[in-house]
């Protein structure tokens, strides 16, 4: 579902901040069912191994590119979205 989010303030001396969302759209699939409460179930699950992460490979992105007809090796895939650790 899609909603519009509204942030509002009330009061003059002491402000009260509040927000609300109003749903205004619902995605209905070809079978007539809504995604609400169901979500999308993946056809296959692909997870990186600890070794992939340690040596900078993105086997998940490589598999995704393969599914859409592109050829991308895991090392090149990892360079597309490099990991940025927390800023200390």
N, C-alpha and C positions, 0 to 999 in steps of 0.2 A: 504494500500500500504506500501511497505517497501522501505526505502531509506538509502543510506550511507551518512554520514555527514563528510565534510572535513573542517578543520580549516587551514587557510593559512595566512602567513605574506608576505608583500612586502616592499621593501625599504631597505636602508642601514643605513642612519643617523636617519631618522624618519621612524619608522615602522608603517605600516598600517595593521591592523588585520581585516580579513573578513572570512566569512564562506559560504558554500553552501551545498545543499543536492541534490543528484541525485537519483531519483526513479529507482529501479531496479527489483521490484516485485509487483505483484498485485494478491490478493487472489480472486479466482473465486469460487463461491459456486456451489453446485450440480445443482442448477437451471440455471446455466450459467451467473448469475449476479455477479457483483463486489460489495464488501462492501463499496467501495469508495463513499462518499456522502450519504450513507444510514445508516451505522452503524449497530449495533445489537440491536434489540428491545427485552426487557426482557419479559418472559412469565408472570411474576408476579412481583409486586413491594413490597418490604418488607423494612419498615423503623423502626428504633428504636424509642421508646417513650422517652419523657423527663425522666420519672421515671426509665426506663431501664438504661439510661446513668447515672443518679444520684446514683443508687444503684449498678452499675457495672455488668449489664447483657448485653450480646450480643445476642439478639434475632434474628438478621439478620444472624450471623454465625451459630447459632443453626438451623435455617431453611435451610440454604445452606447445612449443613451436612446431614440433613434429606433428602434433594433432591437427594443426592448421595448414600443414603442407610445407613448412619451412624446415631447413636443416640448420641446427645451431648446436655446437658442441657445449657441454656443461661449463667449461672454463670461460668461453666467450659469453655464455648466458649470464654468468656471475658478474661480468663486467658491466652489464646493462644497468643493474641496480646495485651498486656496491654497498656493502654493509657499513653503516656509520654507527659506531658505538655511542654510548651516552656521553654527553658533554660534561666533563668534570671541571 
